[in-house]
Amino acid sequence: MALFTPNEDGPLRYARNYQVRIAGAETNTLIGLSKLGKKAGWITRLGKDEFGAMILSSVRGEGVDVSQVKLDDAAPTGLFFKERKSAAKVNVFYYRTLSAASFLKKCDIDEQYIEKAGLLYITGITPALSESASDAVFYAVELAKKHNKCVVFDPNFRKKLWDGERARQTMFELIKRSDIVLPGLSEGRFLFGTADEKKIAEAIRGLGAETAIIKLGSKGAYYAGGNESGYAEGYQIQAAADPVGAGDGFAAGVLSGLIDQIPLSEAVKRGCAVGAMVAAVNGDIEGLPDRESLFAFMEQSDEEDVSR
């Protein structure tokens, strides 16, 4: 989507000047993976308009494969606005009803593309857009399972996009079909009625997912998979400039670790580091690191921990 961010903090009604960027949970994560040296591809629909052209050019320029992006002559590219009342208080307003992405459908999913992929990453945002988009997500998951691909699901619940009960039931079905699930505490509370990370992980695994990784914000994350479970501490930054997008960065870090086949604990630790780096910078993708800067940040943070 195209993201409009006011130049000044405060209620959106008083904003007059904006910066326009690209943003969106899936694109944030895919760009994060690309910056970390991994191949990533995007399946979606964009409007055949100036915002769509901007997004397509930008995502392609970040190294993400956009061969599976369909351009829609009849529907516009989705927009959203970010309202910053303070660093800790950020509101988001979506304008994506009847957007091009909401017309995503099963025939937009190429089985050969799924077959060639190492894993499939999905979020709860796409199925929220429309029934056809939801069907497309479930079809992609079906194809991934058919070809023995790992399915990673980030619930990314957006209450402004869909009805709570429909969201809950859809997410339960996606969890049942996923190998790895990456919720935050608020999503765990929404889905299972608890903010206890261990109980959330247990509930997720009880539905059939092999691994659950629970994001704990600045405190880090809790993970449980196979016979391994534990906590990864969060990385400290001087001040959080913009928390929006940190979870997508976390997902990119975790996924890159899984692709590198490092232990789950190390993959989660990497995710925490990327999330912290994203939160320290304004914008959803501006703080996403390359491998060199990520490892330097992690090494410096580890050295500071030892010195204390």
Secondary structure, DSSP 4 states (H G I P E B T S, - for coil): -EEEEESS-S-GGG---EEEEE--HHHHHHHHHHHTT---B--EEEESSHHHHHHHHHHHHTT-B-TTEEEESSSPPPEEEEEESSSS-EEEEEE-TT-GGGG--GGG--HHHHHH-SEEEEESSHHHH-HHHHHHHHHHHHHHHHTT-EEEEE----TTTS-HHHHHHHHHHHHHH-SEE--BHHHHHHHHS---HHHHHHHHHHTT-SEEEEE-GGGEEEEEETTEEEEEEPPP-S--S--TTHHHHHHHHHHHHHHTT--HHHHHHHHHHHHHHHHTSSSSSTT---HHHHHHHHHHHHHHHHH-
